[in-house]
Amino acid sequence: MKRSIEITLNGEKRAVEVEPNDTLLEVLREKMGAKGPKVGCDRGDCGTCNVLLDGMSVRSCLILAIETDGSEIVSIEGLCPDGPGPLQDVFVKNNAFQCGFCAPGITVSAMELLNNNPEPTREDVVEAISGNLCRCTGYTPIIDSILEVSKKEKSR
């Protein structure tokens, strides 16, 4: 029993046919071509599938696509459509990621934090990315990069 829903994905309003049990992650990757949200644990533990749903970072593997009808979704592809932004530049400069599998989800979580709290404390950053698993870095370069970006933005 397919149903048509409308989603604004990365600024583009699109209609898509979904089954009642399709997750948002499946629809984004398989029907809408957004490959940035990764399939990790598929049960909400790792954060690799994070997207912004109406401005809030959510795990797209836990949300039914049908529930997002009329919503605005921003994936990693839509965060900086004109190329890497300040956050991604600092992540690269600081070698914050090694394998990069967690990078989209952590970047989305960090952007939500910085959008809502442009001057976070270290504790704020740790809390904001606490739902994202990274097996390579030990989180320190990621946290330091987010704090570095917030300091640069403050000085502008």
Rosetta blueprint (number, residue, H / E / L):
1 M L
2 K L
3 R E
4 S E
5 I E
6 E E
7 I E
8 T E
9 L E
10 N L
11 G L
12 E E
13 K E
14 R E
15 A E
16 V E
17 E E
18 V E
19 E L
20 P L
21 N L
22 D L
23 T E
24 L H
25 L H
26 E H
27 V H
28 L H
29 R H
30 E H
31 K H
32 M L
33 G L
34 A L
35 K L
36 G L
37 P L
38 K L
39 V L
40 G L
41 C L
42 D L
43 R L
44 G L
45 D L
46 C L
47 G L
48 T L
49 C L
50 N E
51 V E
52 L E
53 L E
54 D L
55 G L
56 M E
57 S E
58 V E
59 R E
60 S H
61 C H
62 L H
63 I L
64 L E
65 A H
66 I H
67 E H
68 T H
69 D L
70 G L
71 S L
72 E E
73 I E
74 V E
75 S L
76 I H
77 E H
78 G H
79 L H
80 C L
81 P L
82 D L
83 G L
84 P L
85 G L
86 P H
87 L H
88 Q H
89 D H
90 V H
91 F H
92 V H
93 K H
94 N L
95 N L
96 A L
97 F L
98 Q L
99 C L
100 G L
101 F L
102 C L
103 A H
104 P H
105 G H
106 I H
107 T H
108 V H
109 S H
110 A H
111 M H
112 E H
113 L H
114 L H
115 N H
116 N H
117 N L
118 P L
119 E L
120 P L
121 T L
122 R H
123 E H
124 D H
125 V H
126 V H
127 E H
128 A H
129 I L
130 S L
131 G L
132 N L
133 L L
134 C L
135 R L
136 C L
137 T L
138 G L
139 Y L
140 T H
141 P H
142 I H
143 I H
144 D H
145 S H
146 I H
147 L H
148 E H
149 V H
150 S H
151 K H
152 K H
153 E H
154 K H
155 S H
156 R L
